[in-house]
Amino acid sequence: MQNKQFSKLEMALICWTLGIFGIHRLLMGYKNWWLQLITLGGLGIWMLIDLIAILTGKMKMANGEPLI
């Protein structure tokens, strides 16, 4: 299955709005997205860490491709 390529802005908005459910990790192809779902994004902490990583370009798609 081919993943859709997302921009940093799209992923940042998805992370900000649905990050506590791990939806941004699901869309990026990560298999551990459900951990954020059951812990509500580590009570928001993982969500904020992921948001900063997305905005700085340190978080990539699960297959290693950078966000555009």
C-alpha positions as a Markdown table, in Angstrom:
| # | Residue | x | y | z |
|---|---|---|---|---|
| 1 | Met | 0.0 | 0.0 | 0.0 |
| 2 | Gln | 1.3 | 3.4 | -1.0 |
| 3 | Asn | 1.1 | 6.1 | 1.6 |
| 4 | Lys | -0.1 | 9.6 | 0.7 |
| 5 | Gln | 2.6 | 12.2 | 0.9 |
| 6 | Phe | 1.6 | 15.0 | 3.4 |
| 7 | Ser | 3.0 | 18.5 | 3.9 |
| 8 | Lys | 4.4 | 19.6 | 7.2 |
| 9 | Leu | 1.4 | 22.0 | 7.6 |
| 10 | Glu | -1.2 | 19.3 | 7.0 |
| 11 | Met | 0.5 | 17.0 | 9.5 |
| 12 | Ala | 0.9 | 19.8 | 12.1 |
| 13 | Leu | -2.8 | 20.7 | 11.8 |
| 14 | Ile | -3.8 | 17.0 | 12.1 |
| 15 | Cys | -1.5 | 16.6 | 15.1 |
| 16 | Trp | -2.8 | 19.7 | 16.8 |
| 17 | Thr | -6.5 | 18.7 | 16.4 |
| 18 | Leu | -6.4 | 14.9 | 16.6 |
| 19 | Gly | -2.9 | 14.3 | 18.1 |
| 20 | Ile | -4.1 | 12.9 | 21.4 |
| 21 | Phe | -5.7 | 10.1 | 19.4 |
| 22 | Gly | -2.5 | 9.4 | 17.4 |
| 23 | Ile | -4.3 | 10.0 | 14.1 |
| 24 | His | -1.2 | 11.8 | 12.7 |
| 25 | Arg | 1.0 | 8.7 | 13.4 |
| 26 | Leu | -1.7 | 6.5 | 11.7 |
| 27 | Leu | -1.7 | 8.6 | 8.6 |
| 28 | Met | 2.1 | 8.7 | 8.5 |
| 29 | Gly | 2.2 | 4.9 | 8.5 |
| 30 | Tyr | 3.5 | 4.2 | 12.0 |
| 31 | Lys | 2.3 | 1.0 | 13.5 |
| 32 | Asn | 2.4 | 2.2 | 17.2 |
| 33 | Trp | -0.2 | 4.9 | 16.7 |
| 34 | Trp | -2.6 | 3.0 | 19.0 |
| 35 | Leu | -0.3 | 3.7 | 22.0 |
| 36 | Gln | -1.2 | 7.4 | 21.8 |
| 37 | Leu | -4.9 | 6.4 | 21.4 |
| 38 | Ile | -5.1 | 4.5 | 24.7 |
| 39 | Thr | -3.0 | 7.0 | 26.6 |
| 40 | Leu | -4.6 | 10.1 | 25.0 |
| 41 | Gly | -1.3 | 11.2 | 23.5 |
| 42 | Gly | 0.6 | 10.6 | 26.8 |
| 43 | Leu | -1.8 | 13.1 | 28.3 |
| 44 | Gly | -0.9 | 15.5 | 25.6 |
| 45 | Ile | 2.9 | 15.3 | 26.1 |
| 46 | Trp | 3.6 | 13.0 | 23.2 |
| 47 | Met | 1.3 | 15.0 | 21.0 |
| 48 | Leu | 3.3 | 18.2 | 21.8 |
| 49 | Ile | 6.6 | 16.4 | 21.2 |
| 50 | Asp | 5.4 | 15.1 | 17.8 |
| 51 | Leu | 4.0 | 18.5 | 16.9 |
| 52 | Ile | 7.4 | 20.1 | 17.5 |
| 53 | Ala | 9.2 | 17.3 | 15.6 |
| 54 | Ile | 6.8 | 17.7 | 12.6 |
| 55 | Leu | 7.3 | 21.5 | 12.5 |
| 56 | Thr | 11.1 | 21.2 | 12.8 |
| 57 | Gly | 11.3 | 18.4 | 10.2 |
| 58 | Lys | 12.7 | 15.8 | 12.5 |
| 59 | Met | 9.6 | 13.5 | 12.2 |
| 60 | Lys | 9.4 | 11.6 | 8.9 |
| 61 | Met | 6.9 | 9.3 | 7.3 |
| 62 | Ala | 7.3 | 5.7 | 8.6 |
| 63 | Asn | 9.0 | 4.6 | 5.4 |
| 64 | Gly | 11.7 | 7.3 | 5.9 |
| 65 | Glu | 10.4 | 9.9 | 3.4 |
| 66 | Pro | 10.4 | 13.5 | 4.6 |
| 67 | Leu | 7.2 | 15.5 | 4.8 |
| 68 | Ile | 7.0 | 17.9 | 1.9 |
